[in-house]
């Protein structure tokens, strides 16, 4: 099943593995049906590591 998230005019497919994306308004962590806004690319990397280690997400 495809899970889509809407940010303004953009549509993000939030399925699949965790990954970071950069949109015009900043960075996001996307994957496993989540879309998490973060303050920086470094924070995106930290969130991905945390989610992978605590919850076994990849």
Secondary structure, DSSP 8 states (H G I E B T S, - for coil): ---EEEETTEEEE--SS-EEEEETTEEEEEETTEEEEESSHHHHHHHHHHHHHHH---
